[in-house]
């Protein structure tokens, strides 16, 4: 699975599945730092994780069992 904005990249070509996104301009005023693109990739990754979580029936108990020390799930109400 590849998350990328470059459909022609080696990563995209080698991946079995591709999730492509487009960021017309980075937020960096110098147009050097990947600011908007990293945020877009993070949001898509989170969305993909939630789709997989729901499709697999992943529960709060699963999270507590698999997370280191179960800290996150045990502190959730």
Buried (B, 14 or more C-beta within 10 A) or exposed (E): EBBBBEEEEEEBEEBEEBBEEEBEEBEEEEEEEBBBBEEBBEEBEEEBEEEEEEEEEBEEEEBBEEEEEEEEBEEEE
